[in-house]
Amino acid sequence: MAVLLPFELSDPSWQTQRKNQFVTDRYAGLRLAQDSLERAGHPLQLFAYDTGADTLKLKQVLALPELGGMDMIIGPIYKSGAKLLARYAREHQITCVNPLSQDGDLVVDNGWHYLFSPSAATQGRVAAQFALTAFGSGKPGVILHEDSKDEADFAAAYKEAYEAQGGKISVLRRFNPDVDESLKAAFAGLDYANTSHLVVASDNRRAGPYVL
């Protein structure tokens, strides 16, 4: 198994090491999993490759002949590289797992590429099913979402699934969480008294406190 992560070993500065802590933590988790599998009788060879923070280094890694002999590839982190690896997976028929992305487009018509986490669209559909069960369809819902692809995919899938099962979404709005005027406009004029629930799709740290 090959692990393609941006370790950025060429930059030993504490700033880079601190920024990349999540990368080393993820690799440490893979080593723990390797140990557990081996103790259970499933030997596994794990090869780590530093892909850096740009697609140029990733392309150099993908050009290595040894990579074509792997049974599975995990990575990379950044979306630009994920598209390259998705193409590589299909061409070489090697199972590849993206550890972070929620972009369902990466796995469309590609039986060799998987997302470790459910796509944003899948999350939206499941959330809509929960909302119908929890809140009913007597009053419409409201969806506000951050102006990014993942949140837009979530909101669109939520609305489609919710309305397909008899519910109604009265408002669907996009906002920029870094702009106060955009946040204010998103929440302006909402009829809370006649709304069953409010969905806010955003992972921006400013959005949560503002909503509350």
Number of C-alpha atoms within 10 A of each C-alpha: 17 19 20 24 24 21 21 15 12 9 11 9 9 9 9 14 16 11 9 15 12 12 17 15 11 13 17 12 12 15 13 12 13 17 14 13 13 13 10 9 8 10 12 12 9 14 12 14 15 17 25 20 16 12 17 11 15 22 14 10 17 17 12 9 9 10 17 16 11 17 12 18 23 22 22 28 19 16 16 11 20 24 15 16 25 23 15 19 22 16 10 13 16 20 19 28 24 25 17 17 22 23 21 17 11 21 17 11 9 14 14 19 25 21 19 14 16 15 20 23 22 18 17 25 20 14 18 25 15 13 19 19 10 11 13 16 18 13 16 19 27 21 21 21 26 23 15 13 13 19 22 21 21 24 28 18 20 26 22 16 20 25 16 10 12 11 20 19 20 14 16 15 16 20 22 18 22 13 10 13 11 14 20 13 13 21 14 9 8 13 11 11 7 11 16 19 16 16 16 17 24 21 12 11 10 14 19 13 7 12 10 5
